[in-house]
Amino acid sequence: MKKIVLLFLLILSSKSGFGQHIAYDTIRYAKEYYEQRVKLFNSEPVVKGRTIFLGDSITEFGNWPQLTNDSTAVNRGIAGDNTFGVLERLEDVIKREPKKLFVLIGINDISQNIPIDVVIENIHRIIGKMQDYSPTTEIYLESVLPTNDVVKNFYPDAYGKNDIVDQFNERLKEQARKHHITYIDIHSVFENKKGQLTVKYSDKDGLHLNDLGYTTWIDFLKSMNCL
């Protein structure tokens, strides 16, 4: 009897999309940490017109006020977050009506094997909501960074995904064109000849950036006249 019930559930999930719902829009790396960060964000006073950096751990680990020489710059990165998480907390960004918004998100979705079409749809919704409810915000959509082989020792889910990252970035570029916003190719800044994250910019885990990486990132944004 148990086998029959299990078979029924598998068939149901494949036909109704039930399995997709469980796999894609509920998972988050470090969910408890996500909730802590969101609680912190919601406790902060709402000040409009600032520059906001939105994304996952790569954003969170950046000291943006120091890097940008702007004490009012706002960090809205959450380690382990994906595009579903950003959508859920986007109201916090919208109500602040930022002057500029830098978006870097997607590597955790890719690590979780969420289909690119699903992730791109989320990106489309993120940008669309910002444009609908904060139309004066200048939105900068940044490419996802490559990893290097060391990542398999720390974040094995992200290992061997650079080809997918390349495909994803091409789709991000399309989204930027469709929404008439600026696409920033920071991927090429940190990529070596093998298509991996250049070691001198990399933290020891092959995924995150070191201090040189962050200063290089900011210098590139300045060279693009984004800051």
ZAKE-494685 format. One record per residue (C-alpha): residue in one letter; x, y, z. Coordinates in nm, 2 decimals, padded with zeros to 4 digits. Example, Ala and Ser with C-alpha at 12.3 -4.5 7.8 and 13.67 -1.06 7.14 Angstrom:
+-------+--------+--------+--------+
| tornu |     xx |     yy |     zz |
+-------+--------+--------+--------+
|     a |  01.23 | -00.45 |  00.78 |
|     s |  01.37 | -00.11 |  00.71 |
+-------+--------+--------+--------+
***
This chain:
+-------+--------+--------+--------+
| tornu |     xx |     yy |     zz |
+-------+--------+--------+--------+
|     m |  00.00 |  00.00 |  00.00 |
|     k |  00.28 |  00.24 |  00.09 |
|     k |  00.44 |  00.18 | -00.25 |
|     i |  00.11 |  00.26 | -00.43 |
|     v |  00.08 |  00.59 | -00.24 |
|     l |  00.44 |  00.68 | -00.31 |
|     l |  00.39 |  00.61 | -00.68 |
|     f |  00.08 |  00.82 | -00.68 |
|     l |  00.26 |  01.12 | -00.52 |
|     l |  00.54 |  01.09 | -00.78 |
|     i |  00.30 |  01.09 | -01.07 |
|     l |  00.11 |  01.38 | -00.91 |
|     s |  00.42 |  01.59 | -00.87 |
|     s |  00.54 |  01.53 | -01.22 |
|     k |  00.20 |  01.62 | -01.38 |
|     s |  00.09 |  01.91 | -01.16 |
|     g |  00.42 |  02.08 | -01.10 |
|     f |  00.39 |  02.00 | -00.72 |
|     g |  00.75 |  01.87 | -00.72 |
|     q |  00.88 |  02.18 | -00.89 |
|     h |  00.72 |  02.40 | -00.62 |
|     i |  00.89 |  02.20 | -00.34 |
|     a |  01.23 |  02.20 | -00.53 |
|     y |  01.24 |  02.56 | -00.64 |
|     d |  01.05 |  02.82 | -00.44 |
|     t |  01.10 |  02.70 | -00.09 |
|     i |  01.47 |  02.61 | -00.06 |
|     r |  01.73 |  02.85 |  00.07 |
|     y |  02.08 |  02.80 |  00.20 |
|     a |  02.09 |  02.91 |  00.56 |
|     k |  01.72 |  02.99 |  00.60 |
|     e |  01.75 |  03.08 |  00.97 |
|     y |  02.03 |  03.33 |  00.89 |
|     y |  01.81 |  03.47 |  00.61 |
|     e |  01.53 |  03.53 |  00.86 |
|     q |  01.77 |  03.70 |  01.10 |
|     r |  01.90 |  03.94 |  00.83 |
|     v |  01.55 |  04.02 |  00.71 |
|     k |  01.45 |  04.10 |  01.07 |
|     l |  01.75 |  04.33 |  01.10 |
|     f |  01.66 |  04.51 |  00.77 |
|     n |  01.30 |  04.56 |  00.88 |
|     s |  01.42 |  04.72 |  01.20 |
|     e |  01.62 |  04.99 |  01.02 |
|     p |  01.46 |  05.33 |  00.96 |
|     v |  01.34 |  05.39 |  00.61 |
|     v |  01.55 |  05.65 |  00.43 |
|     k |  01.49 |  05.71 |  00.06 |
|     g |  01.73 |  05.80 | -00.21 |
|     r |  02.04 |  05.60 | -00.11 |
|     t |  02.25 |  05.35 | -00.30 |
|     i |  02.16 |  04.99 | -00.23 |
|     f |  02.36 |  04.68 | -00.30 |
|     l |  02.13 |  04.37 | -00.33 |
|     g |  02.23 |  04.01 | -00.34 |
|     d |  02.38 |  03.71 | -00.16 |
|     s |  02.70 |  03.66 |  00.04 |
|     i |  02.92 |  03.82 | -00.23 |
|     t |  02.73 |  04.14 | -00.17 |
|     e |  02.69 |  04.09 |  00.21 |
|     f |  03.07 |  04.05 |  00.26 |
|     g |  03.14 |  04.39 |  00.09 |
|     n |  03.19 |  04.69 |  00.31 |
|     w |  03.00 |  04.92 |  00.07 |
|     p |  03.01 |  05.24 |  00.27 |
|     q |  03.39 |  05.22 |  00.29 |
|     l |  03.44 |  05.09 | -00.06 |
|     t |  03.22 |  05.36 | -00.22 |
|     n |  03.33 |  05.63 |  00.02 |
|     d |  02.96 |  05.68 |  00.09 |
|     s |  02.86 |  05.64 |  00.45 |
|     t |  02.49 |  05.61 |  00.35 |
|     a |  02.54 |  05.31 |  00.11 |
|     v |  02.31 |  05.02 |  00.21 |
|     n |  02.40 |  04.65 |  00.22 |
|     r |  02.12 |  04.42 |  00.14 |
|     g |  02.32 |  04.10 |  00.09 |
|     i |  02.23 |  03.78 |  00.26 |
|     a |  02.46 |  03.48 |  00.26 |
|     g |  02.30 |  03.18 |  00.10 |
|     d |  02.02 |  03.38 | -00.06 |
|     n |  01.88 |  03.31 | -00.41 |
|     t |  01.64 |  03.49 | -00.64 |
|     f |  01.33 |  03.36 | -00.46 |
|     g |  01.46 |  03.51 | -00.14 |
|     v |  01.53 |  03.84 | -00.30 |
|     l |  01.17 |  03.85 | -00.44 |
|     e |  01.03 |  03.78 | -00.09 |
|     r |  01.22 |  04.07 |  00.07 |
|     l |  01.21 |  04.31 | -00.22 |
|     e |  00.95 |  04.53 | -00.05 |
|     d |  01.22 |  04.64 |  00.19 |
|     v |  01.41 |  04.78 | -00.10 |
|     i |  01.12 |  04.92 | -00.29 |
|     k |  00.99 |  05.13 |  00.01 |
|     r |  01.34 |  05.29 |  00.04 |
|     e |  01.32 |  05.41 | -00.32 |
|     p |  01.69 |  05.40 | -00.38 |
|     k |  01.86 |  05.64 | -00.61 |
|     k |  02.08 |  05.35 | -00.74 |
|     l |  02.03 |  04.97 | -00.70 |
|     f |  02.31 |  04.72 | -00.78 |
|     v |  02.18 |  04.37 | -00.82 |
|     l |  02.40 |  04.06 | -00.81 |
|     i |  02.22 |  03.73 | -00.75 |
|     g |  02.20 |  03.38 | -00.91 |
|     i |  02.50 |  03.17 | -00.81 |
|     n |  02.30 |  03.00 | -00.53 |
|     d |  02.02 |  02.93 | -00.77 |
|     i |  02.27 |  02.77 | -01.01 |
|     s |  02.43 |  02.57 | -00.73 |
|     q |  02.09 |  02.44 | -00.64 |
|     n |  02.03 |  02.33 | -01.00 |
|     i |  01.73 |  02.55 | -01.04 |
|     p |  01.66 |  02.58 | -01.42 |
|     i |  01.79 |  02.90 | -01.58 |
|     d |  01.45 |  02.98 | -01.72 |
|     v |  01.31 |  02.98 | -01.36 |
|     v |  01.59 |  03.20 | -01.23 |
|     i |  01.56 |  03.44 | -01.52 |
|     e |  01.18 |  03.47 | -01.47 |
|     n |  01.26 |  03.57 | -01.11 |
|     i |  01.51 |  03.83 | -01.23 |
|     h |  01.25 |  03.96 | -01.47 |
|     r |  01.00 |  04.00 | -01.18 |
|     i |  01.26 |  04.17 | -00.95 |
|     i |  01.34 |  04.43 | -01.21 |
|     g |  00.98 |  04.47 | -01.31 |
|     k |  00.86 |  04.53 | -00.95 |
|     m |  01.14 |  04.79 | -00.90 |
|     q |  01.05 |  04.97 | -01.21 |
|     d |  00.68 |  04.97 | -01.13 |
|     y |  00.70 |  05.08 | -00.77 |
|     s |  01.03 |  05.28 | -00.77 |
|     p |  01.05 |  05.42 | -01.12 |
|     t |  01.32 |  05.67 | -01.05 |
|     t |  01.57 |  05.41 | -00.93 |
|     e |  01.87 |  05.35 | -01.16 |
|     i |  01.91 |  04.97 | -01.17 |
|     y |  02.24 |  04.81 | -01.25 |
|     l |  02.22 |  04.43 | -01.32 |
|     e |  02.56 |  04.27 | -01.26 |
|     s |  02.68 |  03.94 | -01.40 |
|     v |  02.74 |  03.64 | -01.18 |
|     l |  03.10 |  03.57 | -01.10 |
|     p |  03.29 |  03.25 | -01.20 |
|     t |  03.43 |  03.01 | -00.94 |
|     n |  03.76 |  02.83 | -00.94 |
|     d |  03.83 |  02.46 | -00.87 |
|     v |  03.90 |  02.52 | -00.50 |
|     v |  03.53 |  02.57 | -00.46 |
|     k |  03.47 |  02.19 | -00.46 |
|     n |  03.64 |  02.17 | -00.12 |
|     f |  03.41 |  02.43 |  00.04 |
|     y |  03.09 |  02.46 | -00.17 |
|     p |  03.07 |  02.14 | -00.38 |
|     d |  02.73 |  02.24 | -00.51 |
|     a |  02.89 |  02.53 | -00.70 |
|     y |  03.17 |  02.32 | -00.85 |
|     g |  03.17 |  02.27 | -01.23 |
|     k |  02.90 |  02.53 | -01.29 |
|     n |  03.09 |  02.79 | -01.49 |
|     d |  02.94 |  02.69 | -01.82 |
|     i |  02.60 |  02.74 | -01.67 |
|     v |  02.71 |  03.08 | -01.53 |
|     d |  02.81 |  03.18 | -01.88 |
|     q |  02.47 |  03.09 | -02.02 |
|     f |  02.30 |  03.27 | -01.73 |
|     n |  02.50 |  03.59 | -01.78 |
|     e |  02.40 |  03.60 | -02.15 |
|     r |  02.03 |  03.58 | -02.04 |
|     l |  02.09 |  03.85 | -01.78 |
|     k |  02.23 |  04.07 | -02.06 |
|     e |  01.90 |  04.01 | -02.25 |
|     q |  01.70 |  04.11 | -01.94 |
|     a |  01.89 |  04.43 | -01.91 |
|     r |  01.82 |  04.52 | -02.27 |
|     k |  01.45 |  04.43 | -02.24 |
|     h |  01.41 |  04.65 | -01.92 |
|     h |  01.63 |  04.93 | -02.05 |
|     i |  01.87 |  04.91 | -01.76 |
|     t |  02.25 |  04.89 | -01.74 |
|     y |  02.42 |  04.55 | -01.75 |
|     i |  02.76 |  04.53 | -01.58 |
|     d |  02.99 |  04.26 | -01.69 |
|     i |  03.20 |  04.21 | -01.38 |
|     h |  03.25 |  03.84 | -01.47 |
|     s |  03.51 |  03.93 | -01.73 |
|     v |  03.70 |  04.14 | -01.48 |
|     f |  03.76 |  03.84 | -01.25 |
|     e |  03.78 |  03.56 | -01.51 |
|     n |  04.11 |  03.40 | -01.60 |
|     k |  04.21 |  03.23 | -01.93 |
|     k |  04.04 |  02.91 | -01.81 |
|     g |  03.71 |  03.08 | -01.74 |
|     q |  03.76 |  03.05 | -01.37 |
|     l |  03.78 |  03.30 | -01.09 |
|     t |  04.13 |  03.45 | -01.09 |
|     v |  04.31 |  03.34 | -00.77 |
|     k |  04.45 |  03.68 | -00.68 |
|     y |  04.10 |  03.81 | -00.64 |
|     s |  03.96 |  03.51 | -00.47 |
|     d |  03.91 |  03.42 | -00.11 |
|     k |  04.05 |  03.08 | -00.01 |
|     d |  03.71 |  02.91 | -00.09 |
|     g |  03.72 |  02.97 | -00.47 |
|     l |  03.38 |  03.15 | -00.46 |
|     h |  03.40 |  03.47 | -00.26 |
|     l |  03.62 |  03.77 | -00.31 |
|     n |  03.91 |  03.90 | -00.11 |
|     d |  03.99 |  04.27 | -00.04 |
|     l |  04.16 |  04.31 | -00.37 |
|     g |  03.86 |  04.16 | -00.54 |
|     y |  03.63 |  04.42 | -00.38 |
|     t |  03.85 |  04.72 | -00.46 |
|     t |  03.88 |  04.59 | -00.82 |
|     w |  03.51 |  04.56 | -00.84 |
|     i |  03.45 |  04.92 | -00.72 |
|     d |  03.72 |  05.05 | -00.95 |
|     f |  03.54 |  04.89 | -01.24 |
|     l |  03.21 |  05.04 | -01.14 |
|     k |  03.37 |  05.38 | -01.12 |
|     s |  03.53 |  05.33 | -01.46 |
|     m |  03.18 |  05.26 | -01.60 |
|     n |  03.05 |  05.58 | -01.44 |
|     c |  02.81 |  05.39 | -01.23 |
|     l |  02.93 |  05.54 | -00.90 |
+-------+--------+--------+--------+
***
